[in-house]
Amino acid sequence: MDQAKNLVAGSAKKAFSLFEEFKSFAFKGNVIDLAVGVIIGGAFGKIVDSLVKQVIMPAIGMLGSGDVGFKDLKVGQIEVGSFLAELVNFLIVALALWVFLVKFLGFLMRSKAEEKPAPGPTRDQQLLEEIRDLLKARQG
């Protein structure tokens, strides 16, 4: 009977420990920021997908053959219209992310870095400079 109680108590302790570890992991700021980023990224992807499928691809279809149904484009028996639509979709999403991440956030990070004054030397560095100056004065 004691072995059964010990087994149950040990299992409950391990489960509680796993729950505590998961809770500490899940509620860190980085995980929540990541979740928000994924949700916003999914919504952004849907917007770009709609832009490509409902605006850009029909416009390309009208330019190419005068027909709006670009997805029905075939080369022989091979249907390439859907593939081309997804390829354009990917390129536009990649371009938008590049502009946002590299250019916009890079601009923001540079402007923040420019606002901060350069930190002065630490106490250790000041002491080393004093020692250097004393050694130079001794030799000279």
PAVEX-771156 format. One line per field, with one value per atom (N, C-alpha, C): residue in one letter; atom name; x, y, z. Coordinates in nm, 4 decimals, padded with zeros to 6 digits. Layout:
residues N
rest = c(a / ...)
atom = c(CA / ...)
xx = c(X / ...)
yy = c(Y / ...)
zz = c(Z / ...)
end
This chain:
residues 140
rest = c(m / m / m / d / d / d / q / q / q / a / a / a / k / k / k / n / n / n / l / l / l / v / v / v / a / a / a / g / g / g / s / s / s / a / a / a / k / k / k / k / k / k / a / a / a / f / f / f / s / s / s / l / l / l / f / f / f / e / e / e / e / e / e / f / f / f / k / k / k / s / s / s / f / f / f / a / a / a / f / f / f / k / k / k / g / g / g / n / n / n / v / v / v / i / i / i / d / d / d / l / l / l / a / a / a / v / v / v / g / g / g / v / v / v / i / i / i / i / i / i / g / g / g / g / g / g / a / a / a / f / f / f / g / g / g / k / k / k / i / i / i / v / v / v / d / d / d / s / s / s / l / l / l / v / v / v / k / k / k / q / q / q / v / v / v / i / i / i / m / m / m / p / p / p / a / a / a / i / i / i / g / g / g / m / m / m / l / l / l / g / g / g / s / s / s / g / g / g / d / d / d / v / v / v / g / g / g / f / f / f / k / k / k / d / d / d / l / l / l / k / k / k / v / v / v / g / g / g / q / q / q / i / i / i / e / e / e / v / v / v / g / g / g / s / s / s / f / f / f / l / l / l / a / a / a / e / e / e / l / l / l / v / v / v / n / n / n / f / f / f / l / l / l / i / i / i / v / v / v / a / a / a / l / l / l / a / a / a / l / l / l / w / w / w / v / v / v / f / f / f / l / l / l / v / v / v / k / k / k / f / f / f / l / l / l / g / g / g / f / f / f / l / l / l / m / m / m / r / r / r / s / s / s / k / k / k / a / a / a / e / e / e / e / e / e / k / k / k / p / p / p / a / a / a / p / p / p / g / g / g / p / p / p / t / t / t / r / r / r / d / d / d / q / q / q / q / q / q / l / l / l / l / l / l / e / e / e / e / e / e / i / i / i / r / r / r / d / d / d / l / l / l / l / l / l / k / k / k / a / a / a / r / r / r / q / q / q / g / g / g)
atom = c(N / CA / C / N / CA / C / N / CA / C / N / CA / C / N / CA / C / N / CA / C / N / CA / C / N / CA / C / N / CA / C / N / CA / C / N / CA / C / N / CA / C / N / CA / C / N / CA / C / N / CA / C / N / CA / C / N / CA / C / N / CA / C / N / CA / C / N / CA / C / N / CA / C / N / CA / C / N / CA / C / N / CA / C / N / CA / C / N / CA / C / N / CA / C / N / CA / C / N / CA / C / N / CA / C / N / CA / C / N / CA / C / N / CA / C / N / CA / C / N / CA / C / N / CA / C / N / CA / C / N / CA / C / N / CA / C / N / CA / C / N / CA / C / N / CA / C / N / CA / C / N / CA / C / N / CA / C / N / CA / C / N / CA / C / N / CA / C / N / CA / C / N / CA / C / N / CA / C / N / CA / C / N / CA / C / N / CA / C / N / CA / C / N / CA / C / N / CA / C / N / CA / C / N / CA / C / N / CA / C / N / CA / C / N / CA / C / N / CA / C / N / CA / C / N / CA / C / N / CA / C / N / CA / C / N / CA / C / N / CA / C / N / CA / C / N / CA / C / N / CA / C / N / CA / C / N / CA / C / N / CA / C / N / CA / C / N / CA / C / N / CA / C / N / CA / C / N / CA / C / N / CA / C / N / CA / C / N / CA / C / N / CA / C / N / CA / C / N / CA / C / N / CA / C / N / CA / C / N / CA / C / N / CA / C / N / CA / C / N / CA / C / N / CA / C / N / CA / C / N / CA / C / N / CA / C / N / CA / C / N / CA / C / N / CA / C / N / CA / C / N / CA / C / N / CA / C / N / CA / C / N / CA / C / N / CA / C / N / CA / C / N / CA / C / N / CA / C / N / CA / C / N / CA / C / N / CA / C / N / CA / C / N / CA / C / N / CA / C / N / CA / C / N / CA / C / N / CA / C / N / CA / C / N / CA / C / N / CA / C / N / CA / C / N / CA / C / N / CA / C / N / CA / C / N / CA / C / N / CA / C / N / CA / C / N / CA / C / N / CA / C / N / CA / C / N / CA / C / N / CA / C / N / CA / C / N / CA / C / N / CA / C / N / CA / C / N / CA / C / N / CA / C / N / CA / C / N / CA / C)
xx = c(00.0818 / 00.0000 / 00.0867 / 00.1976 / 00.2870 / 00.3513 / 00.3831 / 00.4435 / 00.3466 / 00.2210 / 00.1209 / 00.1078 / 00.1080 / 00.0987 / 00.2223 / 00.3392 / 00.4626 / 00.4644 / 00.4145 / 00.4103 / 00.3164 / 00.1999 / 00.1032 / 00.1600 / 00.2203 / 00.2764 / 00.3910 / 00.4754 / 00.5867 / 00.5374 / 00.4341 / 00.3778 / 00.3146 / 00.2441 / 00.1805 / 00.2867 / 00.3961 / 00.5045 / 00.5698 / 00.5919 / 00.6515 / 00.5580 / 00.4294 / 00.3327 / 00.3274 / 00.3282 / 00.3253 / 00.4524 / 00.5660 / 00.6931 / 00.6917 / 00.6406 / 00.6313 / 00.5387 / 00.4281 / 00.3348 / 00.4021 / 00.4784 / 00.5482 / 00.6515 / 00.7247 / 00.8232 / 00.7554 / 00.6440 / 00.5718 / 00.5174 / 00.4637 / 00.4082 / 00.5174 / 00.6336 / 00.7420 / 00.7903 / 00.7869 / 00.8262 / 00.7205 / 00.5942 / 00.4871 / 00.4598 / 00.4868 / 00.4533 / 00.5735 / 00.6829 / 00.7953 / 00.7550 / 00.8125 / 00.7786 / 00.8070 / 00.9154 / 00.9523 / 00.8497 / 00.7949 / 00.6987 / 00.5701 / 00.5264 / 00.4051 / 00.4279 / 00.5432 / 00.5754 / 00.5768 / 00.6312 / 00.6349 / 00.4939 / 00.4079 / 00.2704 / 00.1985 / 00.2162 / 00.1549 / 00.2096 / 00.3398 / 00.4001 / 00.3459 / 00.3251 / 00.2713 / 00.1288 / 00.0484 / -00.0903 / -00.0953 / -00.0159 / -00.0139 / 00.0424 / 00.1444 / 00.2003 / 00.0990 / 00.0170 / -00.0879 / -00.1902 / -00.2295 / -00.3254 / -00.2642 / -00.1385 / -00.0697 / -00.0602 / -00.0319 / -00.0250 / -00.1576 / -00.2676 / -00.3994 / -00.4272 / -00.3861 / -00.4060 / -00.3269 / -00.2007 / -00.1180 / -00.1700 / -00.2144 / -00.2706 / -00.3926 / -00.4791 / -00.5970 / -00.5575 / -00.4591 / -00.4111 / -00.3601 / -00.2823 / -00.2260 / -00.3350 / -00.4209 / -00.5202 / -00.6340 / -00.6713 / -00.7894 / -00.7574 / -00.6344 / -00.6015 / -00.4895 / -00.3750 / -00.2578 / -00.2708 / -00.3082 / -00.3146 / -00.4232 / -00.5424 / -00.6379 / -00.5859 / -00.5129 / -00.4561 / -00.3529 / -00.2691 / -00.1707 / -00.2424 / -00.3482 / -00.4256 / -00.4873 / -00.5398 / -00.5991 / -00.4933 / -00.3734 / -00.2654 / -00.2174 / -00.2085 / -00.1525 / -00.2432 / -00.3658 / -00.4518 / -00.5883 / -00.6097 / -00.7387 / -00.8432 / -00.8047 / -00.8968 / -00.8606 / -00.9600 / -00.9345 / -00.8890 / -00.9263 / -00.8970 / -00.7526 / -00.6606 / -00.5184 / -00.4870 / -00.5648 / -00.5368 / -00.5633 / -00.6388 / -00.6703 / -00.5640 / -00.4570 / -00.3506 / -00.2848 / -00.2723 / -00.2111 / -00.1049 / -00.0022 / 00.0984 / 00.0881 / 00.0207 / -00.0090 / -00.1073 / -00.0710 / -00.1546 / -00.1184 / -00.0143 / 00.0357 / -00.0315 / -00.0946 / -00.1598 / -00.0579 / -00.0148 / 00.0876 / 00.0306 / -00.0943 / -00.1534 / -00.1532 / -00.1948 / -00.1977 / -00.0568 / 00.0370 / 00.1743 / 00.2290 / 00.2034 / 00.2503 / 00.1851 / 00.0575 / -00.0109 / 00.0548 / 00.0871 / 00.1523 / 00.2946 / 00.3628 / 00.4981 / 00.4963 / 00.4041 / 00.3920 / 00.3534 / 00.2629 / 00.2217 / 00.3431 / 00.4260 / 00.5451 / 00.6408 / 00.6635 / 00.7568 / 00.7083 / 00.5792 / 00.5264 / 00.5352 / 00.5035 / 00.5168 / 00.6628 / 00.7539 / 00.8964 / 00.9433 / 00.8984 / 00.9361 / 00.8812 / 00.7556 / 00.6946 / 00.7655 / 00.7985 / 00.8697 / 01.0097 / 01.0764 / 01.2104 / 01.2055 / 01.1087 / 01.0961 / 01.0692 / 00.9779 / 00.9428 / 01.0575 / 01.1147 / 01.2170 / 01.3506 / 01.3963 / 01.5304 / 01.5309 / 01.4414 / 01.4449 / 01.3791 / 01.2544 / 01.1808 / 01.2365 / 01.2477 / 01.3004 / 01.4477 / 01.5237 / 01.6629 / 01.6729 / 01.5831 / 01.5797 / 01.5471 / 01.4493 / 01.4134 / 01.5279 / 01.5953 / 01.7051 / 01.8223 / 01.8495 / 01.9567 / 01.9228 / 01.7975 / 01.7609 / 01.7663 / 01.7317 / 01.7430 / 01.8892 / 01.9740 / 02.1168 / 02.1794 / 02.1322 / 02.1875 / 02.1450 / 02.0279 / 01.9790 / 02.0606 / 02.1106 / 02.1845 / 02.3260 / 02.3688 / 02.5085 / 02.6004 / 02.7198 / 02.8160 / 02.8464 / 02.8433 / 02.8710 / 03.0169 / 03.0386 / 03.1742 / 03.2472 / 03.3750 / 03.4518 / 03.4024 / 03.4117 / 03.3724 / 03.4791 / 03.4498 / 03.5445 / 03.6750 / 03.6625 / 03.7820 / 03.8662 / 03.8016 / 03.8739 / 03.9425 / 03.8751 / 03.9355 / 04.0605 / 04.0515 / 04.1673 / 04.2827 / 04.2520 / 04.3579 / 04.4229 / 04.3420 / 04.3984 / 04.4901 / 04.4512 / 04.5355 / 04.6669 / 04.6580 / 04.7804 / 04.8702 / 04.8111 / 04.8881 / 04.9577 / 04.8829 / 04.9397 / 05.0530 / 05.0365 / 05.1426 / 05.2674 / 05.2492 / 05.3636 / 05.4351 / 05.3606 / 05.4235 / 05.5009 / 05.4444 / 05.5109 / 05.6390 / 05.6395 / 05.7561 / 05.8691 / 05.8324 / 05.9334 / 05.9876 / 05.9050 / 05.9441 / 06.0178)
yy = c(-00.1185 / 00.0000 / 00.1257 / 00.1247 / 00.2394 / 00.2650 / 00.1555 / 00.1723 / 00.2419 / 00.2094 / 00.2715 / 00.4201 / 00.4530 / 00.5938 / 00.6711 / 00.6113 / 00.6763 / 00.6969 / 00.5961 / 00.6064 / 00.7186 / 00.7264 / 00.8315 / 00.9684 / 00.9781 / 01.1050 / 01.1488 / 01.0544 / 01.0858 / 01.1294 / 01.0638 / 01.0999 / 01.2380 / 01.2662 / 01.3978 / 01.5065 / 01.4774 / 01.5754 / 01.6035 / 01.4970 / 01.5149 / 01.5932 / 01.5628 / 01.6335 / 01.7804 / 01.8080 / 01.9466 / 02.0196 / 01.9502 / 02.0090 / 02.0420 / 01.9501 / 01.9751 / 02.0932 / 02.1005 / 02.2117 / 02.3435 / 02.3463 / 02.4687 / 02.5100 / 02.4135 / 02.4445 / 02.5007 / 02.4372 / 02.4852 / 02.6256 / 02.6487 / 02.7801 / 02.8871 / 02.8583 / 02.9568 / 02.9819 / 02.8787 / 02.8946 / 02.9728 / 02.9362 / 02.9922 / 03.1382 / 03.1815 / 03.3181 / 03.4110 / 03.3683 / 03.4592 / 03.5595 / 03.6752 / 03.7798 / 03.7402 / 03.6675 / 03.6321 / 03.5405 / 03.4473 / 03.3537 / 03.4261 / 03.5165 / 03.5914 / 03.6824 / 03.7471 / 03.8297 / 03.7464 / 03.6270 / 03.5378 / 03.4998 / 03.4699 / 03.4336 / 03.5497 / 03.6698 / 03.7870 / 03.8050 / 03.7872 / 03.7989 / 03.6970 / 03.5743 / 03.4701 / 03.5044 / 03.5519 / 03.5873 / 03.7039 / 03.8062 / 03.9214 / 03.8804 / 03.7944 / 03.7454 / 03.6674 / 03.5856 / 03.5116 / 03.6046 / 03.7077 / 03.8043 / 03.8810 / 03.9190 / 03.9899 / 03.9007 / 03.7730 / 03.6788 / 03.6680 / 03.6699 / 03.6627 / 03.7877 / 03.9026 / 04.0273 / 04.0243 / 03.9854 / 03.9806 / 03.8744 / 03.7609 / 03.6547 / 03.7064 / 03.7781 / 03.8351 / 03.9371 / 04.0210 / 04.1198 / 04.0518 / 03.9476 / 03.8789 / 03.8094 / 03.7336 / 03.6519 / 03.7338 / 03.8431 / 03.9167 / 04.0451 / 04.0948 / 04.2203 / 04.1997 / 04.1501 / 04.1444 / 04.0374 / 03.9158 / 03.8082 / 03.8332 / 03.8819 / 03.9149 / 04.0237 / 04.1213 / 04.2258 / 04.1673 / 04.0773 / 04.0114 / 03.9262 / 03.8583 / 03.7761 / 03.8588 / 03.9771 / 04.0638 / 04.1158 / 04.1442 / 04.1913 / 04.0812 / 03.9603 / 03.8501 / 03.7994 / 03.7643 / 03.7022 / 03.7693 / 03.8745 / 03.9408 / 03.8669 / 03.7594 / 03.6790 / 03.6955 / 03.7073 / 03.7287 / 03.6006 / 03.4840 / 03.3566 / 03.3140 / 03.3762 / 03.3458 / 03.2068 / 03.1575 / 03.0251 / 02.9136 / 02.9417 / 02.8396 / 02.8303 / 02.9087 / 02.9087 / 02.7708 / 02.7174 / 02.5856 / 02.5949 / 02.5148 / 02.4952 / 02.3488 / 02.3233 / 02.1850 / 02.1291 / 02.0192 / 01.9589 / 02.0054 / 02.0858 / 02.1285 / 02.2589 / 02.2581 / 02.3779 / 02.4595 / 02.5708 / 02.6524 / 02.7779 / 02.8099 / 02.9315 / 02.9362 / 02.8289 / 02.8253 / 02.8370 / 02.7686 / 02.7756 / 02.9174 / 02.9822 / 03.1186 / 03.2137 / 03.1903 / 03.2746 / 03.2588 / 03.1365 / 03.1130 / 03.1685 / 03.1595 / 03.2142 / 03.3666 / 03.4330 / 03.5778 / 03.6129 / 03.5349 / 03.5556 / 03.5485 / 03.4456 / 03.4299 / 03.5473 / 03.5881 / 03.6976 / 03.8284 / 03.8531 / 03.9766 / 03.9712 / 03.8566 / 03.8436 / 03.8609 / 03.7979 / 03.8103 / 03.9544 / 04.0224 / 04.1623 / 04.2496 / 04.2283 / 04.3077 / 04.2842 / 04.1596 / 04.1296 / 04.1900 / 04.1840 / 04.2418 / 04.3927 / 04.4582 / 04.6031 / 04.6351 / 04.5592 / 04.5875 / 04.5559 / 04.4370 / 04.3951 / 04.4646 / 04.4655 / 04.5183 / 04.6703 / 04.7254 / 04.8698 / 04.9460 / 04.9143 / 04.9918 / 04.9701 / 04.8433 / 04.8175 / 04.8559 / 04.8388 / 04.8824 / 05.0326 / 05.1071 / 05.2523 / 05.2888 / 05.2200 / 05.2477 / 05.2150 / 05.1040 / 05.0639 / 05.1623 / 05.2104 / 05.3081 / 05.4383 / 05.4809 / 05.6077 / 05.5954 / 05.4793 / 05.4590 / 05.4575 / 05.3956 / 05.3895 / 05.5283 / 05.6113 / 05.7457 / 05.8329 / 05.8057 / 05.8848 / 05.8630 / 05.7432 / 05.7113 / 05.7666 / 05.8384 / 05.8827 / 05.7637 / 05.7738 / 05.6663 / 05.6588 / 05.5388 / 05.5278 / 05.5599 / 05.6214 / 05.6545 / 05.5295 / 05.5441 / 05.4271 / 05.3788 / 05.2490 / 05.1912 / 05.2244 / 05.1940 / 05.2211 / 05.1438 / 05.0199 / 04.9396 / 05.0043 / 05.0537 / 05.1171 / 05.2463 / 05.3212 / 05.4429 / 05.4105 / 05.3067 / 05.2665 / 05.2210 / 05.1464 / 05.1012 / 05.2206 / 05.3198 / 05.4391 / 05.5134 / 05.5211 / 05.5872 / 05.5129 / 05.3801 / 05.2994 / 05.3213 / 05.3217 / 05.3455 / 05.4821 / 05.5835 / 05.7185 / 05.7264 / 05.6581 / 05.6578 / 05.5872 / 05.4751 / 05.4034 / 05.4873 / 05.5592 / 05.6467 / 05.7588 / 05.8151 / 05.9249 / 05.8740 / 05.7531 / 05.6939 / 05.6704 / 05.6228 / 05.5908 / 05.7173 / 05.8184 / 05.9381 / 06.0350)
zz = c(00.0000 / 00.0000 / 00.0000 / 00.0740 / 00.0793 / -00.0568 / -00.1269 / -00.2595 / -00.3543 / -00.3478 / -00.4343 / -00.4015 / -00.2708 / -00.2307 / -00.2771 / -00.2614 / -00.3040 / -00.4551 / -00.5280 / -00.6735 / -00.7168 / -00.6542 / -00.6874 / -00.6493 / -00.5319 / -00.4868 / -00.5794 / -00.6170 / -00.7073 / -00.8443 / -00.8956 / -01.0252 / -01.0196 / -00.9111 / -00.8960 / -00.8868 / -00.8156 / -00.8006 / -00.9364 / -01.0159 / -01.1482 / -01.2402 / -01.2356 / -01.3190 / -01.2802 / -01.1510 / -01.1052 / -01.1466 / -01.1391 / -01.1788 / -01.3285 / -01.4097 / -01.5530 / -01.5812 / -01.5074 / -01.5248 / -01.4888 / -01.3810 / -01.3400 / -01.4442 / -01.4975 / -01.6008 / -01.7250 / -01.7643 / -01.8815 / -01.8566 / -01.7386 / -01.7064 / -01.7112 / -01.6564 / -01.6584 / -01.8018 / -01.8849 / -02.0245 / -02.1031 / -02.0864 / -02.1682 / -02.1383 / -02.0165 / -01.9813 / -01.9781 / -02.0368 / -02.0563 / -02.1626 / -02.1592 / -02.2546 / -02.3982 / -02.4225 / -02.5589 / -02.6237 / -02.5480 / -02.6044 / -02.6416 / -02.5565 / -02.5858 / -02.7060 / -02.7133 / -02.8301 / -02.9574 / -02.9488 / -03.0642 / -03.1079 / -03.0124 / -03.0452 / -03.1144 / -03.0635 / -03.1262 / -03.2672 / -03.2841 / -03.4164 / -03.5150 / -03.4692 / -03.5569 / -03.5987 / -03.5042 / -03.5359 / -03.6343 / -03.6094 / -03.7005 / -03.8361 / -03.8350 / -03.9612 / -04.0421 / -03.9754 / -04.0453 / -04.1077 / -04.0334 / -04.0868 / -04.2040 / -04.1918 / -04.2999 / -04.4237 / -04.4029 / -04.5144 / -04.5879 / -04.5135 / -04.5772 / -04.6597 / -04.6086 / -04.6831 / -04.8129 / -04.8049 / -04.9255 / -05.0213 / -04.9686 / -05.0521 / -05.1280 / -05.0604 / -05.1248 / -05.2306 / -05.1998 / -05.2964 / -05.4234 / -05.4058 / -05.5221 / -05.6021 / -05.5341 / -05.6053 / -05.6641 / -05.6010 / -05.6459 / -05.7205 / -05.7110 / -05.7790 / -05.8810 / -05.8356 / -05.9228 / -06.0312 / -05.9919 / -06.0909 / -06.1962 / -06.1609 / -06.2678 / -06.3616 / -06.3060 / -06.3913 / -06.4872 / -06.4386 / -06.5264 / -06.6299 / -06.5873 / -06.6802 / -06.7916 / -06.7574 / -06.8597 / -06.9566 / -06.9034 / -06.9906 / -07.0844 / -07.0309 / -07.1097 / -07.2182 / -07.1835 / -07.2836 / -07.2947 / -07.2172 / -07.2197 / -07.1393 / -07.0739 / -06.9938 / -06.8474 / -06.7593 / -06.6181 / -06.5489 / -06.5979 / -06.5321 / -06.5486 / -06.4751 / -06.4864 / -06.4348 / -06.3387 / -06.2825 / -06.3820 / -06.4854 / -06.5859 / -06.6946 / -06.6800 / -06.7801 / -06.7858 / -06.9078 / -06.9270 / -07.0354 / -07.0175 / -07.1213 / -07.1582 / -07.2692 / -07.3052 / -07.2037 / -07.1410 / -07.0376 / -06.8972 / -06.8849 / -06.7538 / -06.7137 / -06.5969 / -06.5451 / -06.4668 / -06.5221 / -06.4582 / -06.3924 / -06.4160 / -06.3626 / -06.2111 / -06.1462 / -05.9995 / -05.9417 / -06.0042 / -05.9578 / -05.9694 / -06.0827 / -06.1013 / -06.0008 / -05.9701 / -05.8713 / -05.7343 / -05.6949 / -05.5656 / -05.5646 / -05.6773 / -05.6875 / -05.6713 / -05.7395 / -05.7251 / -05.5823 / -05.5234 / -05.3840 / -05.2922 / -05.3081 / -05.2259 / -05.2437 / -05.3672 / -05.3929 / -05.3313 / -05.3357 / -05.2769 / -05.1252 / -05.0659 / -04.9196 / -04.8791 / -04.9507 / -04.9184 / -04.9323 / -05.0371 / -05.0565 / -04.9438 / -04.9073 / -04.8005 / -04.6677 / -04.6371 / -04.5134 / -04.5150 / -04.6276 / -04.6385 / -04.6160 / -04.6808 / -04.6627 / -04.5167 / -04.4553 / -04.3162 / -04.2215 / -04.2322 / -04.1370 / -04.1591 / -04.2806 / -04.3065 / -04.3126 / -04.3907 / -04.4118 / -04.2974 / -04.2651 / -04.1655 / -04.0251 / -03.9828 / -03.8490 / -03.8387 / -03.9470 / -03.9474 / -03.9287 / -03.9925 / -03.9765 / -03.8319 / -03.7739 / -03.6350 / -03.5398 / -03.5634 / -03.4756 / -03.4874 / -03.6091 / -03.6273 / -03.5573 / -03.5676 / -03.5040 / -03.3518 / -03.2970 / -03.1527 / -03.1096 / -03.1901 / -03.1571 / -03.1623 / -03.2542 / -03.2656 / -03.1479 / -03.0897 / -02.9780 / -02.8511 / -02.8314 / -02.7097 / -02.7173 / -02.6156 / -02.6160 / -02.5873 / -02.6361 / -02.6133 / -02.4640 / -02.4070 / -02.2639 / -02.2347 / -02.1204 / -02.0797 / -02.0347 / -02.0058 / -01.9620 / -01.8252 / -01.8064 / -01.6778 / -01.5736 / -01.4494 / -01.3410 / -01.3625 / -01.4086 / -01.4370 / -01.5463 / -01.6498 / -01.7585 / -01.7111 / -01.6252 / -01.5718 / -01.4908 / -01.4091 / -01.3292 / -01.4179 / -01.5226 / -01.6138 / -01.6848 / -01.7218 / -01.7846 / -01.6876 / -01.5599 / -01.4597 / -01.4420 / -01.4380 / -01.4248 / -01.5459 / -01.6661 / -01.7882 / -01.7823 / -01.7412 / -01.7344 / -01.6315 / -01.5167 / -01.4148 / -01.4666 / -01.5385 / -01.5938 / -01.6990 / -01.7812 / -01.8804 / -01.8136 / -01.7089 / -01.6384 / -01.5716 / -01.5220 / -01.4576 / -01.5556 / -01.6770 / -01.7781 / -01.8444 / -01.8545 / -01.9273 / -01.8429)
end
